[in-house]
């Protein structure tokens, strides 16, 4: 559970602060999809 919360906080930080997510809808959507998949994979790891 803690790993998933950390993954969510890190993805929110990346989307809010880094410049490569701005001014490009495609990159921002792709980053959000990858971060969602990352948190799903972290939940599956025992």
C-alpha distance matrix in Angstrom:
0.0 3.8 5.4 5.3 6.5 8.8 10.0 10.9 12.6 14.4 15.6 16.9 18.6 20.2 21.4 22.8 24.5 25.6 28.9 28.6 26.6 29.4 32.6 31.3 29.7 29.4 27.4 25.2 24.4 23.9 21.5 19.4 19.5 18.6 15.6 14.4 15.2 13.4 10.0 11.0 12.1 9.1 7.3 10.6 11.0 10.7
3.8 0.0 3.8 5.4 5.1 6.2 8.6 9.9 10.6 12.2 14.2 15.4 16.5 18.3 20.0 21.1 22.3 23.6 27.1 27.1 25.4 28.2 31.6 30.6 29.4 29.3 26.9 24.7 24.5 24.0 21.1 19.4 20.1 18.8 15.5 15.2 16.2 13.7 10.7 12.8 13.4 9.9 9.6 13.0 12.5 12.4
5.4 3.8 0.0 3.8 5.5 5.1 6.1 8.7 9.9 10.5 12.2 14.2 15.3 16.4 18.3 19.9 21.0 21.7 25.1 24.7 23.2 26.3 29.6 28.4 27.3 26.8 24.3 22.4 22.2 21.2 18.4 17.1 17.5 15.7 12.7 12.8 13.3 10.4 7.9 10.3 10.3 6.7 7.6 10.8 10.0 10.9
5.3 5.4 3.8 0.0 3.8 5.4 5.0 6.2 8.6 9.8 10.5 12.3 14.2 15.3 16.5 18.3 19.9 20.7 23.9 23.4 21.4 24.3 27.5 26.2 24.7 24.3 22.2 20.0 19.4 18.9 16.3 14.4 14.7 13.6 10.4 9.8 10.9 8.8 5.4 7.9 9.2 6.5 6.5 10.2 10.8 12.3
6.5 5.1 5.5 3.8 0.0 3.8 5.4 5.1 6.2 8.6 9.9 10.6 12.3 14.3 15.4 16.5 18.2 19.6 23.0 23.0 20.9 23.5 26.8 26.0 24.7 24.8 22.7 20.1 20.0 19.9 17.0 15.0 16.2 15.4 11.8 11.6 13.5 11.5 8.4 11.2 12.9 10.2 10.2 14.0 14.4 15.5
8.8 6.2 5.1 5.4 3.8 0.0 3.8 5.4 5.1 6.1 8.5 9.8 10.5 12.2 14.2 15.3 16.3 17.4 21.0 21.1 19.6 22.3 25.9 25.1 24.4 24.4 21.7 19.5 19.9 19.5 16.2 14.9 16.4 14.9 11.3 12.2 13.9 11.1 8.9 12.4 13.1 10.2 11.5 14.9 14.5 15.9
10.0 8.6 6.1 5.0 5.4 3.8 0.0 3.8 5.5 5.1 6.1 8.6 9.8 10.5 12.2 14.2 15.4 15.9 19.2 18.7 17.1 20.1 23.5 22.3 21.4 21.1 18.5 16.4 16.6 15.9 12.7 11.6 12.8 11.1 7.5 8.8 10.3 7.5 5.9 9.6 10.4 8.3 10.2 13.3 13.4 15.6
10.9 9.9 8.7 6.2 5.1 5.4 3.8 0.0 3.8 5.5 5.2 6.1 8.6 9.9 10.6 12.2 14.2 15.3 18.4 18.2 15.9 18.6 21.8 20.9 19.7 19.9 17.7 15.0 15.1 15.2 12.2 10.2 12.0 11.4 7.7 8.2 10.9 9.3 7.1 10.5 12.5 10.9 11.8 15.2 16.0 18.1
12.6 10.6 9.9 8.6 6.2 5.1 5.5 3.8 0.0 3.8 5.5 5.1 6.2 8.6 10.0 10.5 12.0 13.7 17.1 17.7 15.8 18.1 21.6 21.3 20.6 21.2 18.7 16.0 16.9 17.2 13.8 12.3 14.8 14.0 10.3 11.6 14.3 12.3 10.5 14.1 15.6 13.6 14.8 18.3 18.6 20.4
14.4 12.2 10.5 9.8 8.6 6.1 5.1 5.5 3.8 0.0 3.8 5.4 5.0 6.2 8.6 9.9 10.5 11.4 14.9 15.2 13.8 16.6 20.2 19.7 19.5 19.7 16.8 14.6 15.9 15.6 11.9 11.4 13.9 12.3 8.9 11.4 13.5 10.9 10.4 14.2 14.9 13.1 15.3 18.3 18.2 20.4
15.6 14.2 12.2 10.5 9.9 8.5 6.1 5.2 5.5 3.8 0.0 3.8 5.4 5.0 6.1 8.5 10.1 10.4 13.4 13.1 11.2 14.1 17.5 16.6 16.0 16.2 13.5 11.1 12.1 12.0 8.4 7.7 10.4 9.4 6.1 8.6 11.2 9.5 9.4 12.9 14.1 13.3 15.2 18.1 18.6 21.2
16.9 15.4 14.2 12.3 10.6 9.8 8.6 6.1 5.1 5.4 3.8 0.0 3.8 5.5 5.2 6.0 8.5 10.1 13.0 13.5 11.1 13.2 16.6 16.5 15.8 16.8 14.5 11.4 12.8 13.7 10.4 9.0 12.4 12.3 9.2 10.9 14.1 12.9 12.1 15.5 17.3 16.2 17.7 20.8 21.6 23.9
18.6 16.5 15.3 14.2 12.3 10.5 9.8 8.6 6.2 5.0 5.4 3.8 0.0 3.8 5.5 5.2 5.9 7.8 11.3 12.5 11.1 13.0 16.7 17.0 17.2 18.3 15.4 12.8 15.0 15.5 11.9 11.6 15.0 14.3 11.4 13.8 16.5 14.7 14.4 18.0 19.2 17.9 19.8 22.9 23.0 25.3
20.2 18.3 16.4 15.3 14.3 12.2 10.5 9.9 8.6 6.2 5.0 5.5 3.8 0.0 3.8 5.6 5.6 5.5 8.8 9.2 8.1 10.7 14.4 14.3 14.8 15.4 12.2 10.2 12.7 12.7 9.0 9.8 13.1 12.0 9.8 12.9 15.1 13.5 14.2 17.6 18.4 17.6 20.0 22.6 22.8 25.5
21.4 20.0 18.3 16.5 15.4 14.2 12.2 10.6 10.0 8.6 6.1 5.2 5.5 3.8 0.0 3.8 5.9 6.2 8.3 8.5 6.0 8.2 11.7 11.6 11.7 12.8 10.2 7.4 10.0 11.0 7.9 8.0 11.7 11.7 9.9 12.4 15.1 14.4 14.9 17.9 19.4 19.1 21.0 23.7 24.4 27.2
22.8 21.1 19.9 18.3 16.5 15.3 14.2 12.2 10.5 9.9 8.5 6.0 5.2 5.6 3.8 0.0 3.8 6.2 8.3 10.1 8.0 8.7 12.3 13.3 13.6 15.6 13.2 10.3 13.1 14.6 11.6 11.5 15.2 15.4 13.3 15.6 18.5 17.7 17.7 20.9 22.5 21.8 23.5 26.4 27.1 29.6
24.5 22.3 21.0 19.9 18.2 16.3 15.4 14.2 12.0 10.5 10.1 8.5 5.9 5.6 5.9 3.8 0.0 3.8 6.5 9.1 8.6 9.2 12.9 14.2 15.5 17.1 14.3 12.2 15.4 16.3 13.2 13.9 17.5 17.0 15.1 17.9 20.4 19.0 19.4 22.8 23.9 23.0 25.2 28.0 28.2 30.7
25.6 23.6 21.7 20.7 19.6 17.4 15.9 15.3 13.7 11.4 10.4 10.1 7.8 5.5 6.2 6.2 3.8 0.0 3.8 5.8 6.5 7.9 11.4 12.3 14.1 15.1 11.9 10.7 14.3 14.4 11.5 13.2 16.5 15.6 14.4 17.6 19.6 18.3 19.4 22.6 23.3 22.8 25.3 27.8 27.8 30.6
28.9 27.1 25.1 23.9 23.0 21.0 19.2 18.4 17.1 14.9 13.4 13.0 11.3 8.8 8.3 8.3 6.5 3.8 0.0 3.8 5.5 5.5 8.5 9.9 12.4 13.7 10.8 10.3 14.1 14.5 12.4 14.4 17.5 17.0 16.5 19.6 21.5 20.7 22.1 25.0 25.7 25.7 28.2 30.4 30.7 33.7
28.6 27.1 24.7 23.4 23.0 21.1 18.7 18.2 17.7 15.2 13.1 13.5 12.5 9.2 8.5 10.1 9.1 5.8 3.8 0.0 3.8 5.6 7.9 7.8 10.4 10.8 7.6 8.1 11.7 11.5 9.8 12.6 15.2 14.5 14.8 17.9 19.3 18.8 20.7 23.3 23.8 24.2 26.8 28.8 29.1 32.4
26.6 25.4 23.2 21.4 20.9 19.6 17.1 15.9 15.8 13.8 11.2 11.1 11.1 8.1 6.0 8.0 8.6 6.5 5.5 3.8 0.0 3.8 6.8 6.3 7.7 8.8 5.9 4.8 8.6 9.3 7.7 9.6 12.6 12.7 12.7 15.3 17.3 17.2 18.7 21.2 22.2 22.7 24.9 27.0 27.8 31.1
29.4 28.2 26.3 24.3 23.5 22.3 20.1 18.6 18.1 16.6 14.1 13.2 13.0 10.7 8.2 8.7 9.2 7.9 5.5 5.6 3.8 0.0 3.8 5.4 7.5 9.8 8.2 7.0 10.6 12.2 11.1 12.4 15.5 16.2 16.1 18.3 20.6 20.7 22.0 24.4 25.7 26.2 28.2 30.4 31.4 34.5
32.6 31.6 29.6 27.5 26.8 25.9 23.5 21.8 21.6 20.2 17.5 16.6 16.7 14.4 11.7 12.3 12.9 11.4 8.5 7.9 6.8 3.8 0.0 3.8 6.5 9.1 8.8 8.5 11.5 13.3 13.2 14.6 17.2 18.2 18.7 20.7 22.8 23.3 24.7 26.9 28.2 29.1 31.0 33.0 34.1 37.4
31.3 30.6 28.4 26.2 26.0 25.1 22.3 20.9 21.3 19.7 16.6 16.5 17.0 14.3 11.6 13.3 14.2 12.3 9.9 7.8 6.3 5.4 3.8 0.0 3.8 5.5 5.5 6.3 8.7 10.1 10.8 12.4 14.4 15.6 16.7 18.5 20.2 21.1 22.8 24.6 25.8 27.0 29.0 30.7 31.9 35.4
29.7 29.4 27.3 24.7 24.7 24.4 21.4 19.7 20.6 19.5 16.0 15.8 17.2 14.8 11.7 13.6 15.5 14.1 12.4 10.4 7.7 7.5 6.5 3.8 0.0 3.8 5.6 5.1 6.1 8.5 9.8 10.5 12.2 14.2 15.3 16.5 18.3 19.8 21.2 22.6 24.3 25.7 27.2 28.9 30.6 34.0
29.4 29.3 26.8 24.3 24.8 24.4 21.1 19.9 21.2 19.7 16.2 16.8 18.3 15.4 12.8 15.6 17.1 15.1 13.7 10.8 8.8 9.8 9.1 5.5 3.8 0.0 3.8 5.5 5.3 6.1 8.5 10.0 10.6 12.2 14.2 15.4 16.6 18.2 20.2 21.2 22.5 24.3 26.0 27.2 28.8 32.4
27.4 26.9 24.3 22.2 22.7 21.7 18.5 17.7 18.7 16.8 13.5 14.5 15.4 12.2 10.2 13.2 14.3 11.9 10.8 7.6 5.9 8.2 8.8 5.5 5.6 3.8 0.0 3.8 5.5 5.0 6.0 8.5 9.8 10.4 12.1 14.1 15.2 16.1 18.3 19.8 20.7 22.2 24.3 25.7 26.9 30.4
25.2 24.7 22.4 20.0 20.1 19.5 16.4 15.0 16.0 14.6 11.1 11.4 12.8 10.2 7.4 10.3 12.2 10.7 10.3 8.1 4.8 7.0 8.5 6.3 5.1 5.5 3.8 0.0 3.8 5.5 5.1 6.2 8.7 9.9 10.6 12.3 14.3 15.2 16.6 18.4 19.9 21.0 22.8 24.6 26.0 29.3
24.4 24.5 22.2 19.4 20.0 19.9 16.6 15.1 16.9 15.9 12.1 12.8 15.0 12.7 10.0 13.1 15.4 14.3 14.1 11.7 8.6 10.6 11.5 8.7 6.1 5.3 5.5 3.8 0.0 3.8 5.4 5.1 6.2 8.6 9.9 10.6 12.3 14.1 15.5 16.6 18.4 20.0 21.3 22.9 24.7 28.1
23.9 24.0 21.2 18.9 19.9 19.5 15.9 15.2 17.2 15.6 12.0 13.7 15.5 12.7 11.0 14.6 16.3 14.4 14.5 11.5 9.3 12.2 13.3 10.1 8.5 6.1 5.0 5.5 3.8 0.0 3.8 5.4 5.1 6.2 8.6 9.9 10.6 12.2 14.4 15.3 16.4 18.3 20.1 21.2 22.8 26.3
21.5 21.1 18.4 16.3 17.0 16.2 12.7 12.2 13.8 11.9 8.4 10.4 11.9 9.0 7.9 11.6 13.2 11.5 12.4 9.8 7.7 11.1 13.2 10.8 9.8 8.5 6.0 5.1 5.4 3.8 0.0 3.8 5.4 5.1 6.1 8.5 9.8 10.3 12.3 14.2 15.1 16.3 18.4 20.0 21.2 24.6
19.4 19.4 17.1 14.4 15.0 14.9 11.6 10.2 12.3 11.4 7.7 9.0 11.6 9.8 8.0 11.5 13.9 13.2 14.4 12.6 9.6 12.4 14.6 12.4 10.5 10.0 8.5 6.2 5.1 5.4 3.8 0.0 3.8 5.5 5.2 6.1 8.6 9.7 10.7 12.4 14.2 15.3 16.7 18.7 20.3 23.6
19.5 20.1 17.5 14.7 16.2 16.4 12.8 12.0 14.8 13.9 10.4 12.4 15.0 13.1 11.7 15.2 17.5 16.5 17.5 15.2 12.6 15.5 17.2 14.4 12.2 10.6 9.8 8.7 6.2 5.1 5.4 3.8 0.0 3.8 5.5 5.1 6.2 8.6 10.1 10.6 12.3 14.3 15.5 16.8 18.8 22.2
18.6 18.8 15.7 13.6 15.4 14.9 11.1 11.4 14.0 12.3 9.4 12.3 14.3 12.0 11.7 15.4 17.0 15.6 17.0 14.5 12.7 16.2 18.2 15.6 14.2 12.2 10.4 9.9 8.6 6.2 5.1 5.5 3.8 0.0 3.8 5.4 5.0 6.1 8.7 9.8 10.4 12.2 14.2 15.3 16.6 20.2
15.6 15.5 12.7 10.4 11.8 11.3 7.5 7.7 10.3 8.9 6.1 9.2 11.4 9.8 9.9 13.3 15.1 14.4 16.5 14.8 12.7 16.1 18.7 16.7 15.3 14.2 12.1 10.6 9.9 8.6 6.1 5.2 5.5 3.8 0.0 3.8 5.4 4.9 6.3 8.6 9.7 10.5 12.4 14.4 15.5 18.8
14.4 15.2 12.8 9.8 11.6 12.2 8.8 8.2 11.6 11.4 8.6 10.9 13.8 12.9 12.4 15.6 17.9 17.6 19.6 17.9 15.3 18.3 20.7 18.5 16.5 15.4 14.1 12.3 10.6 9.9 8.5 6.1 5.1 5.4 3.8 0.0 3.8 5.4 5.3 6.3 8.7 10.0 10.8 12.7 14.8 17.9
15.2 16.2 13.3 10.9 13.5 13.9 10.3 10.9 14.3 13.5 11.2 14.1 16.5 15.1 15.1 18.5 20.4 19.6 21.5 19.3 17.3 20.6 22.8 20.2 18.3 16.6 15.2 14.3 12.3 10.6 9.8 8.6 6.2 5.0 5.4 3.8 0.0 3.8 5.5 5.0 6.1 8.6 9.8 10.7 12.6 16.1
13.4 13.7 10.4 8.8 11.5 11.1 7.5 9.3 12.3 10.9 9.5 12.9 14.7 13.5 14.4 17.7 19.0 18.3 20.7 18.8 17.2 20.7 23.3 21.1 19.8 18.2 16.1 15.2 14.1 12.2 10.3 9.7 8.6 6.1 4.9 5.4 3.8 0.0 3.8 5.4 5.1 6.2 8.6 10.0 10.9 14.3
10.0 10.7 7.9 5.4 8.4 8.9 5.9 7.1 10.5 10.4 9.4 12.1 14.4 14.2 14.9 17.7 19.4 19.4 22.1 20.7 18.7 22.0 24.7 22.8 21.2 20.2 18.3 16.6 15.5 14.4 12.3 10.7 10.1 8.7 6.3 5.3 5.5 3.8 0.0 3.8 5.4 5.0 6.2 8.8 10.2 13.0
11.0 12.8 10.3 7.9 11.2 12.4 9.6 10.5 14.1 14.2 12.9 15.5 18.0 17.6 17.9 20.9 22.8 22.6 25.0 23.3 21.2 24.4 26.9 24.6 22.6 21.2 19.8 18.4 16.6 15.3 14.2 12.4 10.6 9.8 8.6 6.3 5.0 5.4 3.8 0.0 3.8 5.4 5.1 6.5 9.1 12.1
12.1 13.4 10.3 9.2 12.9 13.1 10.4 12.5 15.6 14.9 14.1 17.3 19.2 18.4 19.4 22.5 23.9 23.3 25.7 23.8 22.2 25.7 28.2 25.8 24.3 22.5 20.7 19.9 18.4 16.4 15.1 14.2 12.3 10.4 9.7 8.7 6.1 5.1 5.4 3.8 0.0 3.8 5.3 5.1 6.5 10.1
9.1 9.9 6.7 6.5 10.2 10.2 8.3 10.9 13.6 13.1 13.3 16.2 17.9 17.6 19.1 21.8 23.0 22.8 25.7 24.2 22.7 26.2 29.1 27.0 25.7 24.3 22.2 21.0 20.0 18.3 16.3 15.3 14.3 12.2 10.5 10.0 8.6 6.2 5.0 5.4 3.8 0.0 3.8 5.4 5.4 8.4
7.3 9.6 7.6 6.5 10.2 11.5 10.2 11.8 14.8 15.3 15.2 17.7 19.8 20.0 21.0 23.5 25.2 25.3 28.2 26.8 24.9 28.2 31.0 29.0 27.2 26.0 24.3 22.8 21.3 20.1 18.4 16.7 15.5 14.2 12.4 10.8 9.8 8.6 6.2 5.1 5.3 3.8 0.0 3.8 5.6 7.6
10.6 13.0 10.8 10.2 14.0 14.9 13.3 15.2 18.3 18.3 18.1 20.8 22.9 22.6 23.7 26.4 28.0 27.8 30.4 28.8 27.0 30.4 33.0 30.7 28.9 27.2 25.7 24.6 22.9 21.2 20.0 18.7 16.8 15.3 14.4 12.7 10.7 10.0 8.8 6.5 5.1 5.4 3.8 0.0 3.8 6.3
11.0 12.5 10.0 10.8 14.4 14.5 13.4 16.0 18.6 18.2 18.6 21.6 23.0 22.8 24.4 27.1 28.2 27.8 30.7 29.1 27.8 31.4 34.1 31.9 30.6 28.8 26.9 26.0 24.7 22.8 21.2 20.3 18.8 16.6 15.5 14.8 12.6 10.9 10.2 9.1 6.5 5.4 5.6 3.8 0.0 3.8
10.7 12.4 10.9 12.3 15.5 15.9 15.6 18.1 20.4 20.4 21.2 23.9 25.3 25.5 27.2 29.6 30.7 30.6 33.7 32.4 31.1 34.5 37.4 35.4 34.0 32.4 30.4 29.3 28.1 26.3 24.6 23.6 22.2 20.2 18.8 17.9 16.1 14.3 13.0 12.1 10.1 8.4 7.6 6.3 3.8 0.0
